[in-house]
């Protein structure tokens, strides 16, 4: 009878080590979740990189895009443009 109890305690101990130990089932599950999160972050960063590459190509090769950026973001005007200023 005592041998059976020791055997059950041993099995419970081994199962708890398998489930909760280093590289156990729980640890493996948590690493899988972390891997999914990192893959999603990686996809988002790759998408943003592609958008930035496209913008760089436009800035290098498209004069009309450069003009649009200069007018909208820097407030520049072309020679011959009429500028209206409003007082608030």
C-alpha positions in Angstrom: 0.0 0.0 0.0 2.8 2.4 0.8 4.5 1.7 -2.5 1.3 2.8 -4.3 1.3 6.1 -2.4 4.9 6.8 -3.2 4.2 6.0 -6.8 1.3 8.4 -6.9 3.3 11.2 -5.3 6.1 10.5 -7.8 3.7 10.7 -10.7 2.2 13.9 -9.4 5.7 15.4 -9.0 6.7 14.4 -12.5 3.5 15.7 -14.0 3.9 19.1 -12.2 7.5 19.4 -13.5 6.3 18.6 -17.0 3.5 21.2 -16.8 5.2 24.0 -14.8 8.9 23.4 -15.2 11.4 25.2 -17.4 10.4 24.4 -21.0 7.2 22.8 -19.7 3.7 22.9 -21.2 2.8 26.2 -19.6 6.2 27.8 -20.6 5.7 26.5 -24.2 2.2 28.0 -24.4 3.5 31.4 -23.2 6.3 31.3 -25.7 3.9 30.6 -28.5 1.8 33.6 -27.5 4.9 35.8 -27.4 6.0 34.5 -30.8 2.6 35.4 -32.3 2.9 38.9 -30.8 6.4 39.4 -32.2 5.3 38.1 -35.7 2.5 40.6 -35.7 4.8 43.4 -34.7 7.3 42.4 -37.3 4.6 42.5 -40.0 3.5 46.0 -38.9 7.1 47.2 -39.0 7.7 45.6 -42.5 4.6 47.4 -43.8 5.7 50.7 -42.4 9.2 50.2 -43.9 7.6 49.6 -47.3 5.6 52.8 -47.0 8.7 54.7 -46.1 10.6 53.3 -49.0 7.9 54.4 -51.4 7.9 57.9 -49.9 11.7 58.0 -50.3 11.4 57.0 -53.9 8.9 59.8 -54.5 11.1 62.3 -52.8 14.1 61.3 -54.9 12.3 61.0 -58.3 9.1 63.0 -58.4 9.5 66.8 -58.6 5.7 67.4 -58.3 5.6 65.4 -55.0 8.5 67.5 -53.7 6.7 70.7 -54.6 3.5 69.4 -52.8 5.5 68.6 -49.7 7.3 72.0 -49.8 4.0 73.9 -50.2 2.0 71.9 -47.6 4.5 71.2 -44.9 7.0 74.0 -45.2 4.7 76.8 -46.3 6.7 77.7 -49.4 5.2 79.5 -52.3 6.1 79.5 -56.0 7.1 82.7 -57.8 4.0 84.4 -59.1 1.7 82.9 -56.5 -0.5 85.3 -54.6 -0.4 84.9 -50.8 -3.4 85.9 -48.7 -2.9 86.5 -45.0 -5.8 86.6 -42.6 -5.8 88.4 -39.2 -7.4 86.6 -36.3 
